Amino acid sequence: MSVVTESVEWSFAREGELPGEEWDAWVVPAFGDSDEWAASLPEEIRSSVAEARSRGVRLEAKGRVECWPTHGRLPVPYLIVCGFGDGRDGRRTTTRDVRTALAEAGRLAADRKLAALAVSLPYAATVDDGGAFGAFAAFGAKGAREPFFAPRRVEESWPLTVRAAAEGLLLGAYRPPSYRSQADDEAGRFPIRRVRFFVGDNQTDPPSLERAAEAAERTADATAFARDLTNTPADRLGPSELAQQAAELAAEYGFECEVLDEREMRARGMNGVCAVGAGSVRPPRLIALKYRGASRAMSDDVHVSEAIGLVGKGVVFDTGGLCIKSCEGMEEMIGDMGGAAAVLAVCRAIGRWKPPIDVVAVVPAVENMPSGTAFRPGDVIRTYSGKTVEVANTDAEGRIILADAVAYARELGAGRLIEVSTLTGSALATFGGVATPVTSNDAAFLEHFLESARLSGERMWPMPVFDEYLDWVKSDVADVRNLGNPSKWAGAITAALFVGMFAESTPWIHLDIGGTFWLRKRCGTEPERATGAAVRTILYYLERIAEGLGGNTFE
């Protein structure tokens, strides 16, 4: 059985069969005791395992990957061994382990230009537990129960194992665009072209594996799209260019598209976006996309009556404005539109997938620059909702443009909101680039979303929303202040609650990807530089919505 997606041909066979000479490499997982997994290898290759073991190499260690030429002992020219974990911590292999291990294998295969891979998956992994504790009710959120932590159930899933493996291969093999004068001739963003999974005998639903592979390629493609956008230098991607990207996407996939320029925004009262963009010679844009898929629903079971709103911060470059940043690391601010990139990437996946849901996406696109026309500390801005904002710091600009965007998304019919933004350095200081803090005003919404994060393998963690934090963003001269007071306390929380004020009673989730949108060193599935943070989780959530929140998408 096989399925061909836009960039990869996927096929499946039973574990125990040997890959033939049409494959460039055979990817084999190392797990538990080496004698256990090595016993499944042909006798001709076990000597290589024994030799590595004699040198003290722990092939089973997570993140370990080795590539050996087979020298004619097997039909395939290379054997890639990747570590799934040695079991010393008492944990079973999870889908996150699979995704991470196959990312290392995909990275190595891409480096060696191995385009056709045979991959052994001898057993189904358990679904990742989302960290040391499972999801819990949002502290202070509407409908929240008493806060509690609960260990997650253990469940095995062949479709989610295959999806994790396929996503890992592609995410690891991702190659960003190059701007060198003599760029390498790469075969697209995914050098891998054919993959065959050899799955265990206890797998009984082949069509579900095909659907899993399709979804994996769609998700990886969207993540790569977000990475490409976020990696684009600011001299090549201003507000107008970002709007053009959105318009092209809309034309390709049949979305409704609206782009407002600075005059139209000013006339409508979108003064937050206009104020932040006033310092740049490149004027701001407000982008709105609409996807109407609910009418395609074939039954009430999958029909969603309200639109899901996606809002992404689109600061194409952030100097900090008049409150200018330090020059150290400022080049990374080409990625301050990572939230916008994530939202447009999700829209790209939706366009390919055609789910039976309605989606509204809003992206405020600006450049925050210092100049004689820039907005100033002490200014009071009347936003699109009518609420006024005292500007305490021009480097807390993202929340100001999001105020207009969230209000506009609600006006366009969003019944619940997912807002993504590189909002604070506090998110990085708190979670160290490992996890994305999540804030919400609705406990049920949050619980479903965190379950989607668990399935996707992205680390996310809920933040408290106690009323006391709201006091810290109160202003003496306006409705709200754009910086918490004290400014150095709970920055990720106060910034989130500022944005939440403009969501009002609409169920809302805020993802602060300020620590996860960009890495200075690759880690697991994520490359150096732009990561495409939050794309996978949002897509997993939308898939569960499209399936009526009836568990995972494939079973």
Secondary structure by P-SEA (a helix, b strand, c coil): cccccccbbbbbbcccccccccccbbbbbbcccccccccccccccaaaaaaaaaaccccccccbbbbbcccccccccbbbbbbcccccccccccaaaaaaaaaaaaaaaaaacccbbbbbbccccccccccccccccccccccccccbbbbbbbbbbaaaaaaaaaaaaaaaaccccccccccccccccccccbbbbbcccccccaaaaaaaaaaaaaaaaaaaaaaaaaacccccccaaaaaaaaaaaaaacbbbbbbbcaaaaaaacaaaaaaaaccccbbbbbbbbbbccccccccccccccbbbbbbbbbccccccccccccccccccccccaaaaaaaaaaaaaaaaccccbbbbbbbbbbbbbbccccccccccccccccbbbbbcccccaaaaaaaaaaaaaaaacccbbbbbccccccccccccccbbbbbbccaaaaaaaaaaaaaacbbbbbbbbcaaaaaaaccccccccccccccccaaaaaaaaaaaaaaccccbbbbccccccccccccccccccccccaaaaaaaaaaaaaacccccccc
